[in-house]
Amino acid sequence: MLLSQKLKCLNNTNGASGAVCISVLIFRQQDCAMPHTLFISDLHLCAKQPHTVKIFMHFMQQIAPQAEALYILGDLFEFWAGDDDLDDPLHKQVTQAMRTLTAGGTRLFIMHGNRDLLMGKTLTQAASATLLEDPTLINLYGTPTLLTHGDALCTDDIAYQSFRNQVHDASWQQSFLAQPLAHRKMQITQMRTRSENEKQQKNSAIMDVNAESVADLLREYNYPRLIHGHTHHLMHSLYHQDGHTCERWVLGDWNKTGNTLRCDILGCQVDIFDKSV
């Protein structure tokens, strides 16, 4: 049994794009026979959070193998200093779990997040995964579906977007990766500490997606379904844009429980689980 979160949406009454959503939690028996695809993001796996690692291993061994494909839309790791860190015990455990999944027939796709944007070909080859561009448009059981990590949509946070542009620059990444691994890890720790301190001073609203940025993205890709992570706000909403109605699914982060968006030919729904299920 999985705890399933069905999200019902009401029309927004304030004139803004999107919808007001109501979460309804129920238990249901998973229909494993129906072909389906899973989406997760923002696990932030690290040795200091062993419970989350256990949930991930449960997911990879018991839930993900039932799917045709698994998409990880960024921030799988709390941080990734470079592919030369594959010998780390946790990284070995995670890549082995991914390799085992793909060996069983489930296709695996990974997208960069803001915490692990330095993941490269060496990692994806070790995991038998495909590295996706951000954003990526796919045909999901007949429905055009746009995948993105989501941080590029948080355009109200001007300071973050400036930092994002810097670290996504190929020259910056090349220079950073040329430094010794230990030095890179030290710098990342310092950047994370500074980022957490800065968050305490920011209005939470500017760290969420900008509605107009979402609308522009939907318009650019001809009004698809949108799936993203980053904000940790597990939700479903409807965007009424230019005469089109577009679904937007936001993936949640993992902490005491895990969550995955399960999509099939009938649509999508959220499943919430822990390692004891």
C-alpha positions in Angstrom: 0.0 0.0 0.0 1.2 3.5 -0.8 -0.1 6.8 0.6 -1.5 8.6 -2.4 -2.0 12.3 -2.5 -4.7 13.4 -4.9 -4.7 17.1 -5.5 -7.9 18.9 -6.5 -7.8 22.4 -7.9 -10.3 25.3 -7.8 -10.3 28.3 -10.0 -8.3 31.1 -8.6 -10.6 34.0 -7.5 -7.9 36.7 -7.5 -7.3 36.9 -11.2 -3.9 35.5 -11.2 -2.7 32.6 -13.3 -2.9 29.2 -11.8 -5.3 27.6 -9.3 -6.0 27.0 -5.7 -5.3 23.4 -4.8 -6.6 21.2 -2.1 -4.7 18.0 -1.1 -6.7 14.9 -0.2 -4.7 12.0 1.2 -6.0 8.5 0.8 -4.7 4.9 0.8 -4.9 3.0 -2.4 -3.7 -0.2 -4.0 -1.1 0.6 -6.7 -2.0 -0.6 -10.1 1.4 -1.9 -11.0 0.3 -3.5 -14.2 -0.5 -0.2 -16.0 2.6 1.2 -17.8 3.8 4.3 -15.9 6.7 6.7 -15.5 8.0 8.2 -12.2 9.4 11.6 -11.4 11.3 12.7 -8.3 13.6 15.6 -7.3 15.2 17.3 -4.4 16.3 14.3 -2.4 19.5 16.1 -1.3 21.2 12.7 -0.5 24.1 13.0 1.9 25.8 10.9 4.6 24.4 13.2 7.3 20.8 12.2 6.4 20.9 8.3 6.5 17.1 8.1 6.8 16.6 9.7 3.4 19.2 7.4 2.0 17.3 4.4 3.3 14.0 5.7 1.8 15.8 6.2 -1.5 17.1 2.6 -1.5 13.6 1.3 -0.7 12.3 3.3 -3.6 14.9 2.1 -6.0 14.5 -1.6 -5.0 10.7 -1.8 -4.5 8.9 1.0 -6.3 11.0 2.3 -9.3 11.5 -1.2 -10.9 7.8 -1.3 -11.6 8.1 1.8 -13.8 9.0 2.0 -17.5 11.2 5.1 -16.7 12.4 7.2 -13.8 13.2 10.9 -14.2 15.3 12.6 -11.5 14.8 16.3 -12.0 17.7 17.7 -10.0 19.2 17.9 -6.6 19.5 14.1 -6.2 22.6 14.9 -4.1 23.0 17.6 -1.4 26.1 18.6 -3.4 28.2 17.3 -6.2 31.8 18.5 -6.4 32.6 16.6 -9.6 32.6 13.2 -11.2 36.0 12.5 -9.6 34.1 12.0 -6.3 32.5 8.7 -7.5 34.6 6.7 -5.0 32.7 8.3 -2.0 30.9 5.4 -0.3 27.5 7.1 -0.6 28.0 7.9 -4.2 29.0 4.3 -4.9 25.9 3.1 -3.2 23.6 5.4 -5.2 25.2 4.8 -8.5 25.0 1.0 -7.9 21.3 1.3 -7.1 20.7 3.3 -10.3 22.7 0.8 -12.4 20.8 -2.1 -10.9 17.5 -0.3 -11.8 18.5 0.1 -15.4 19.7 -3.4 -15.7 16.2 -4.5 -14.8 14.8 -2.6 -17.7 13.7 0.7 -16.2 15.1 3.6 -18.2 16.8 6.3 -16.1 17.0 10.1 -16.8 18.8 12.6 -14.7 18.7 16.4 -14.8 21.0 18.9 -13.1 19.7 20.8 -10.0 21.2 23.8 -8.4 23.0 21.5 -5.9 24.4 19.0 -8.3 24.9 21.0 -11.5 28.4 19.5 -11.9 27.2 16.0 -12.6 28.7 14.8 -15.8 29.1 12.0 -18.3 31.3 9.9 -16.0 28.6 9.8 -13.4 25.8 9.1 -15.9 27.8 6.3 -17.5 28.5 4.8 -14.1 24.8 4.9 -13.4 23.7 3.8 -16.9 21.6 7.0 -17.0 20.9 9.7 -19.6 21.7 13.3 -18.7 18.9 15.7 -19.8 19.1 19.3 -20.8 17.1 21.7 -18.8 14.3 22.2 -19.9 13.4 19.0 -21.8 10.1 18.4 -23.6 8.9 14.8 -23.8 5.8 13.0 -25.1 4.4 11.3 -22.0 1.8 8.8 -23.0 0.5 11.2 -25.6 0.7 14.4 -23.5 3.5 16.9 -24.3 5.2 17.4 -20.9 8.0 19.9 -20.2 10.6 18.9 -17.5 12.7 21.4 -15.7 14.5 21.6 -12.3 12.6 24.9 -11.6 15.2 27.3 -10.3 15.3 29.2 -13.6 11.7 30.2 -12.9 12.5 31.9 -9.6 13.2 35.2 -11.4 12.1 37.4 -8.5 15.3 36.4 -6.7 17.7 38.5 -8.7 20.7 37.7 -6.5 20.2 34.0 -7.0 19.7 34.3 -10.7 23.0 36.2 -10.9 24.8 33.4 -9.0 23.0 30.8 -11.2 24.3 32.5 -14.4 27.8 32.5 -13.0 28.0 28.8 -12.0 26.3 27.6 -15.2 29.0 29.4 -17.3 31.2 26.7 -19.0 34.4 28.7 -18.3 33.6 29.0 -14.6 32.8 25.3 -14.3 36.1 24.3 -16.1 38.1 26.5 -13.8 36.3 25.2 -10.7 36.7 21.5 -11.7 40.4 22.1 -12.3 40.9 22.6 -8.6 41.7 19.8 -6.2 38.6 17.9 -5.0 39.2 18.7 -1.3 39.4 22.4 -2.2 36.2 22.2 -4.2 34.3 20.6 -1.3 35.5 23.3 1.0 34.3 26.0 -1.3 31.0 24.3 -1.8 30.5 24.1 2.0 31.3 27.8 2.3 28.9 28.7 -0.5 26.1 26.6 1.1 26.6 28.3 4.4 26.5 31.7 2.8 23.4 30.7 0.9 21.5 29.5 4.0 22.4 32.7 5.8 21.1 34.8 2.9 17.9 32.8 2.8 17.1 33.9 6.3 17.1 37.5 5.1 14.9 37.0 2.0 11.2 37.2 1.7 10.0 33.6 1.0 7.9 34.8 -1.9 10.8 35.7 -4.1 12.3 32.2 -3.7 9.2 30.7 -5.3 8.6 30.7 -9.1 7.5 33.8 -10.8 4.0 33.4 -12.4 4.9 35.3 -15.5 8.1 33.3 -16.0 6.0 30.1 -15.8 3.5 31.6 -18.4 6.4 32.5 -20.7 7.8 29.0 -20.5 4.5 27.4 -21.2 3.9 29.8 -24.2 7.4 29.1 -25.6 6.8 25.3 -25.6 3.2 25.5 -27.0 1.4 25.0 -23.7 2.5 21.6 -22.4 2.1 20.0 -19.0 4.9 21.2 -16.7 6.7 19.2 -14.1 9.4 20.7 -11.9 11.0 20.6 -8.5 13.3 23.0 -6.6 10.8 24.9 -4.5 9.9 21.9 -2.3 6.2 22.9 -2.5 4.5 19.6 -3.4 1.4 20.7 -5.4 -0.7 20.6 -8.5 -2.2 23.7 -10.2 -3.8 24.7 -13.5 -2.5 27.6 -15.6 -5.1 29.2 -17.8 -3.0 30.9 -20.4 -3.9 32.3 -23.8 -6.9 30.1 -24.1 -5.1 27.0 -23.0 -5.3 25.1 -19.7 -1.9 23.7 -18.6 -1.2 21.4 -15.7 1.7 22.3 -13.4 3.0 19.6 -11.1 5.6 20.6 -8.4 7.6 17.8 -6.9 8.3 17.7 -3.2 11.6 17.3 -1.3 12.4 14.2 0.6 12.9 14.2 4.4 11.0 11.9 6.7 9.1 10.5 3.7 9.7 10.2 0.0 7.4 11.2 -2.8 7.1 10.5 -6.5 4.8 11.7 -9.2 3.4 8.7 -11.1 2.1 9.3 -14.6 0.4 7.0 -17.0 -2.1 7.3 -19.9 -4.9 8.3 -17.5 -2.9 11.2 -15.9 -0.7 11.9 -12.9 -0.9 11.5 -9.1 1.5 11.8 -6.2 2.5 8.8 -4.1 4.0 9.4 -0.6 6.0 6.6 1.1 8.7 5.7 3.6 11.1 2.7 3.8 8.7 0.8 6.2 5.8 0.5 3.7 
